[in-house]
Amino acid sequence: MGTARPAKHDWLRELGADELVDYTAVDFRDAVAQVDVVLDLVGGAYGGRSLDVLRPGGLLVGAAIDPGVDEATAAARGLRYAWVTAEPAGQALEPVTERIETGRLRVAVERTYPLAEAAEAHRAIEAKRTTGKLVLVP
């Protein structure tokens, strides 16, 4: 299951989502319940609201800079929370590289920007309307 604007539903289906919620038309908490795991890539208020759809003992995995929730908040509701991040260290990224090279992991790149346009790329990220990664190139 995934949540996105309708324009991104095809992309989510390509990634393997079989049920989709248009979060612009429906509060995802009205469409989803008793979920085992939520992967929250948005954070902020969405982190706290994501707790509402988990089954007892469920897990919220946060990957946003501002998760909007913490382990204590989740535990008080009988839920679990974990925050994940990646370290930009060569050795730690070797397994990721191997998965990309063998096709087991696909990285969706929406657009590349020359380094001189880094400010424009940053504005695109702040708009929160990208599908995939933005890449700066020398």
N, C-alpha and C positions, 0 to 999 in steps of 0.2 A: 504494500500500500504506500502511496505517496501523496503529498499535497503540493499543489502548484496552480498557477494560472492556467487556463485552458490552452493557451499558446504553447505551453511546455509539456502538455500531456503526452504527445507523441514521443518526445525525448525520454520521459520517464518510463514509458512502455518499452522503449529500446533498452533501457537499463534493467528491465525486469519487473517493474511494478505492474500488478494486475488489477488493482483497484485504485482509483484516483479521486481526490477531493479537490474541488475548486475552492480554495480558501477565500477567494474574493466574494463568493456567493453564499458559502456555508461555513459556520464556525466548525472547525475540524472536530471539536469535542462533541458536537451533535451527530457526527457521522461515524465516529470511531469510539470503541469501548473495549475494555478488557484486553489490552494489547500487552504482549510480553516485553517488548523492547521498543523504545522510541530513540531514533537517532536525530538529535536536534542540531541542525546546522545554522539556525537563526539566532537562538538565544534570547536574551531580554525577557520580555513578558511571555514569549512562546515557551521558554523553559518551564516556568511555573504552570502554565496551562497544559503543557504536555504531561505533567504529573496526573492530571485529571483523567486521562484515558488509559492509564496503566492498571493492570490487574494487581491485586495484593502481591507484594514481593517483586513486582515488575521493575525493570531497569531503564532509567533514562541515561542515555549516553550523550553528553554535551560536547560539541566541538567548536562552539562559538567563543569569541573573545570575551563577551559578556554573557555568561550562561544564564543569568537570572535566577539561579537556584543553586543550592549546595547540598552536600551529603546530609547535613543535619536536618534541613527542610524535608528532604525526601524520607529520611529515616523516621521522622515524626509522623509521617503518613503511612508507614509500613512499606516503603518503597526503597529502591537503591538508586544511587547516582554515581556516575563516573565521568570525569572530564578527560578527554583525550587530545593529544597534540602530537605533532611530529617534530623530531629534532633535525635541524638542517646539518647533520653530520654525515660525511660520506659513508662511513661504515654502517651506520644505522639505516641508511637509505638503500644499501645494496639489495636487500630482499625485495624492495619496491621496484627497483630497476629490473631485477630478474623477472618479476611478474609482468612488467610492461613489455619487455623484450620477447617473452613467450606468449603474449596475447592474453594472459589471465587477468590482466588489469588494463583497462582502457582509460586514458586521460582525455577528457573532452576539453579541447582548447577552442574557446570562442573567437579569440582574436589575439594577434601579436601586435605589440607597439614597439617602435624604436625607443631607445632609452631617452631620447630627447623629448618624447611625449609621455613621460612617466606621470606627469600631473593629470593628463587626460585619462590615462588608465586608472588612476586613483579615483577620479570623479566617477568613472563607470562603476567601480567597485562600490563606492559610497551610495550610488543610486540603487543598488541591490536588485538589478534586473538582468544580471548576466546568467548565461547558461554555460557552465563550464569555467575553465580557467582563463585568465588574462595573462599573457606572457610578455615580459620585457626582453628585448634583444639588443645587443650592442650595435 
